[in-house]
Amino acid sequence: MNDHDQSPSQISGRAAIGAISLNLIITFAEIIGGIAAGSLALLSDALHNFSDVVALTMSWIAQRIARQPKTPKYTFGMKRAEILVAAINAVVLVVVCVYLINGAIERLHHLTVPTGSIMIILGSLGFLANAGGTIILRSHIHHNLNLKSAYLHLLGDAGCSLGVVIGGIAIQLWSVAWIDPVITGVIAVYVLWGSYRILKDAVNIMMMGAPLSVSIDEIDALLRKIPGVDNVHHVHLWQLSETDIHFEAHVGVSDMLVSKTEEIVRTIESELSTRFGIHHVTIQCECDRCGQQRLVIP
């Protein structure tokens, strides 16, 4: 695939490297600051930031792999590399969030007052870095589950960093020790929910599930209205990637010339593309072969 084939949902290498470098710097700064300040929130933010580095690196590599051309071995290309990485990133986030929630609960039983000033300074830097990363990715996430998972990493970290700042201010003003683990737990739960949704979508695609945006019943009703279509059966509907939907089916027709069936197939392709955004359609026309009289999902 050439450079001019790059879709709007793909992020450039320069932008990815910039976001990765920024998060790596913040990670080391927050690790040192978290140890010095005795702040679990800062250390959890550092852990989140490091997971961002991993997520962004994997997402960028997956994009490069997904752009590879089809081969005799991989006849669909490597498009699902991004879905696989999205699932891996989501699982990593789930593990990190569970670890942070456990750490927050333990900290509530052994309260200490962190150094608020360090939390405010490093939390502010972390927020600016992550907010910048989300701005870079924002315009690329709408049709790319891989980048959406990386975006969620950064968004969660931006919230976590903001929570660190708020916690630091509260500690400076009132010496409130419990605010540090509570903020950590709340943000971890929020990111955990978003991670679950991404993992659910990724698994559905990898298991060749029908896209939630397309109804089999609506396709059935649509195809039945096309002149020449007697029945539709042996239906398969799945997603190769987030934007690449495939449909295949056997279409029962009357005994007719092959050239006439081509007209029916072209009409089906046009209708599925216009109504449902399905651009990969495989139709097998047949006459009294399978004996099916209605749409059947095998």
N, C-alpha and C positions, 0 to 999 in steps of 0.2 A: 504494500500500500504506500503510495506516495504522500508527501506532505500535504498536498492539496486535498487529500481524502480525509484529513483530520476533521472529526465532527466537533460541533460546538461543546459537546459534553466532555471533551478531553482537555486536560490541563497541560500546559507546556512544561518542558523539563526545567526551564529557568525558574518558573513560578514554584514548582515542586521543590527544587533544591533550596530556594529561598525560604520556603515555609519549614522545610526540614532543618535547615541550619539554625533558624531562629528558635525553634523549639528545643533543639539540642543545647543551645547556649542557656536558655531558661531552665532546662532540666538540671544542669550542673549547678547553676546558681541557687536553685531552690533546694537541692539536696544539701548543699553547704549551709544555706540559711536555715533550713528546717532543723538540722542537727544543732546549729548554734542557738536557735530560738527555742528549741524543744517543742516545735509545733507539728502535730500530726497532720493538720490541714495543709501545711506547706509541703511536707513529705508526700502526702497523697497527691497533691497537685503536681509535684515533680514526677511521681509515678505515672500519672495521667499524661503528662507531657512526653515522657519517654515512650509511652504507648502510641502517642501521636507520631513520633519519629518513625517508629516501626510501621504504623498504619500508612503513613504518607509514602514511605519508601516502597512498601509492598504494592500500594495502589498505583504508583507511577510505573513500577516494573510490570505489573499486570496489564496496564494500558499498552505498554510496548509489546508485550506478548500477544495481546488481543488483536493488534494491528497486523500480525503476521498473515501472509496469504494462505489460502487453502492448499493442502498437499494431498497426495494419494492416501496418506495415512490418516490425516485429519481433514476430512472432506468438508466439514463445516468451518474449518479454520480453528482458531484458538480463542473464540469470543467468550467462552465461559471461564476463562482465566480470571476475569474481573469479578464474576459472581463468586468464584471459589475464594478469592481474596476477601471479598466483602463478608463472606461467612466466617472466615478465619479471624478477621478483624473484630467482628461482632462477638465471637467466642472469647477472644482475648479481653475485650471490654467487660464481658460478663464475669470472667475470672477476677479481673482487677477490681470490679465493683464489689464482688462478694468479699474479697480480701479487705477492702477499705471499710465496708460495713462492719465486719468482724473487728477490725482495729478500732473503729469508732466506739463500739460497744465496750471493748476492753478499756479504752481510755476513760469512758464515763465512770468506770469503777475505780480508776486511779487518776483522779483529776490533778493536773498541774497547770500552772499559769504560764503560758508561753510569753516570749518577748514580742509585744504587740508592734513595736516600731519596725522590726525586721519583717514581720508578716505583711505590714502595709506596703513597704517598699517593694519587696519581691512579688507580692501578690499583684500589685499594680503593673509591674513589668510583665508578669505572666499574662495578665488580662489583655494588655496591649498587644502582646505577641500573638495570642490565640485569636483575638478579635481580628487582627490583620490576616491571619490564616483563613478564618471563615469568610472574610471578604474576598480573598483570592479564589476560594472554592465555590462560593455561593452561586455564581452563574453557570456552574458546570454540573450541578447535582440533580437536575430535574429528571433526566432520563439515564442516570448512571448510578446503580446501586453501590458500586465500588466506591465512587467518589462521595456518595451520600454517607457511607459508613465512615470515611475519613473526615468528612465534614462534621459528623456527629462527635467524633473524637475531639475535634477542635472546639466545637460549640460547648461540649460538656466541660472542657478545660477552661474555657472563658468564664463559664458560670462558676466553676470551682475557684478560679483565681479571684473573681469578684467576691465570692464568699469568704475567701481568705482575708481580703481587704476589710470587709465588714467585720469579720471576727477580730482582726487586729485592732480596729477602731474601738470595738466594744471592750476589748481587753485593756487597751490604753486608758479608756475612760472609767470603766467600772471593775476591772480585774475579774471579768466573768470567765471562769475556767471552762465551763461546760459548752460554751459557744463553739469552740474549736472542733470537738468531735461531732457535735450536732450538725454543723454545716457540712462536714465531710460526709456524714450519713445521708443527708437530704440530697446532696448532689449525686452521690453514688446511686441512690434509688432512681433518680431521674434518668441518668445515663443508662442504667440497667434496663429500664422500660424501652428506651429508644433502641438499644442493642437487640432486645428480644424481637422487636418489629422487623428490623433489618434481617436478622437471622431467619425469621419465619418466611420472609419474602425470598431470600436466597435459597433456602431449602426447597421451597415450592418450585422454583425454577430448575434447580438441579434434579429434582424428582420428576421433571417433565410434567408438572401440574398445569392445568388450564389457567390462563391469566384471569385474575379476579375481575378485570374490566370487561371481559367478553362473556356473554351468556350463550350456552349451547342451545337453549330454547329459542333465543332470538335468531340464531343462525338457522335453526330448523325452520322457523316461520318464514324467514327471508328466502331461503332456497326453495321452499315449496311454492312460492309465488312465481318463480322463474319458469316461463313457458318451456315445455319439453322435459321438465324434471318430474319423474314419477315418484321417486323416493330417494332418500339419502341414508347411507348406512356405513358401517366400518369407519367411523369417524375418529380422528385423532387431532387434538388441539393442544399445542404446547408452546412454551417459550424457549428459544435458544439463548436469548439474553433479555435484558429489560425491554428493549424496543424491537426485538426480532421475533415476531409471532408466526408460527407455522400451522397450517391446516391441511389435512389430507382426508379424503373420503371417497367412497364408491357412490356413484350417482346412477340410479336406475333410469333408463330411457327406453322409448319405443324403438323398434327395429328401424334404423335409419342409416344414412351414409355417414362415414367418419367426418366428412366436412361439415355436416350439420351438428355433430356433437362438439366440434371445435367452437361453434358459435355459442353453444350452451356454456362451455368451459370459460370462454372469454367473459361472458356475462357474469358468471359466478365469481371469477377473479376480480372483476371491476366492482361488484357489489361488496365483496368482503373487504377490499381495499378501502373503498369509500366509507363504508359504515363502521368497520371495526379496526381499521389500520392493519389488516392482515395482508402482507405483501408476498408471502411465500405460500403458494397454494398448489397442491398436487391433487388432481382429480382423475379418477378412473371411471370412465363411462362403460356401462354394461347393460345387457338386455336379458332379463330373466335368468341371471346367473346365481345370485345369492339368495333369491327368494325373499328379500326383505321388503316390507311395505312402508316402513317409517324410519326415522332417524334412530339408529341404535348405537349406543356407546359400548364397545367391546370391553 
